[in-house]
Amino acid sequence: MSRLLRVKPMSLLSQEASEEGENTLRRSLSATNLITLGIGAIIGAGIFVLTGQAAARHAGPAVALSFVLAGITCAFAGLCYAEFASIIPIAGSAYTYGYATLGEFVAWIIGWDLGLEYGFGAATVASGWSGYFNSLLQQLHIYIPPQLTATPGTILVFFHQRWLPLSSLPPGIDSTALPHATGLFNLVAILAILVITTVLVVGIKESANLNSAIVVVKLAIVGIFLVLGVYFLIRHPELARANWHPFIPPSDGHGNFGWHGIATGAASIFFAYIGFDAVSTAAQEARNPQKDMPLGILGSLVVCTILYILVSTVLTGLVNYKALNVADPVALGIDATGVSWGSLLVKIGAVFGLGTVMLVMLLGQSRVFFSMSRDGLLPKWAADIHPKFRTPWISTIAVGCVVAILPAFLSVDRLAELVNIGTLLAFTIVCAGVWVLRVRHPDLHRPFKTPLVPLVPILGIITAVYLMTNLPLITWTVMIGWLLLGLIIYFGYSIKHSKVQKLPAGVESD
């Protein structure tokens, strides 16, 4: 049992953080790059898709409070992430933090869990991006063969000059008279993942600069939505009063609406927040990680939480929450203002916004595998650095190819919830790790210190576990199955090749 709980020595982590040369990642990211990296991942599916669904299914207008609850949970975890990132400025995120504090077995579990979070998360976003991109092209009267825009077996119909899934056809429409098509695979989603993968292979600096430019565009579009929406509601206060009443709809007896519905809504939208922890996976590529990592993590979290609360409040004021269970709720909201060009603008914003989410998720996934490979827990090829681009190119390509298959052939309706449980588990381990490290290494130099330890870590653990209990049973089933597969790999390969296991006894206590 003691072998499973061996921790990675802090001295070894410090040595890795200070390494330079062609076989290491290039430190080229500024604090601004890191903040926009986080915003790039957070502002995406949450605003453009999940806000409306959470309001319609779980919380009503009180979805704004769901974002507050989710934001508070992230704040506790974010403070713990910031402390770890300043102490251990290397790639790996929660995996590395768990290795340094709770032992190799826990580190493997969280590293494998992050594979579920980032990989399936990118696949989910790719599917959403494909829908928005295809809708945008059709609005411009450009048509891709419908068979190449949907997963196998999906029935599509041609209605109002657009190919739509049969399930989303307005009620009362006779579909038998409409042209039909059956999906073969989602080629658009495949190409999206492959393009993002290529960008990541070429270089982290180039990827970050592209992300920063796109973040400016989509923040401008979100700002335009808020200005148009607030202006319209000021002119039509009776609409806002009607749509916001009751602000907390009565419970339906199944865990939705009422006060419990706010927690259920927070659990369902947690996918929207996973971007800020992805910032920590780029720690080994930050110029001044001790100072810039906390700014990147906490800065992106604060900006995005405020935007989510504002957008959800304005959206439920413009449109009754019962009508928001659609793929493009923000487009529906801006249509309510009567601005004819609004829908086109929102779709452009969604295409850009979801694109950057894919970029950050795939970046995070390859960096976690890079760190696990360096520790001997995965094959050596996962840590190979490209001699010119200085990126983990084989790992990035392998992850991109696998992730591209998921949205092309598989239904991804439940993937957002699967990502949520993976994220919450990671948050729980990071919060526990900060507490453990304070006990084991109280005198360790901490450029950033989490306040009120152990209160903040304890609150982070409690709120994360509470939100996990509000997720559907299927998410727990899939996560347990995924972790069992990971355990087979760990005991079959990783424990035999682990560098920490080969260290002399007692070294980890330094």
PyMOL commands that set and color helices and strands:
alter all, ss='L'
color gray80, all
select helices_A, chain A and resi 10-17+31-42+45-87+94-101+104-139+146-148+166-168+175-177+187-202+204-235+237-243+258-268+270-273+275-285+289-318+321-323+329-335+342-374+380-383+393-409+415-440+455-469+473-497+507-509
alter helices_A, ss='H'
color red, helices_A
select strands_A, chain A and resi 155-159+162-165+180-182
alter strands_A, ss='S'
color yellow, strands_A
deselect
rebuild
show_as cartoon
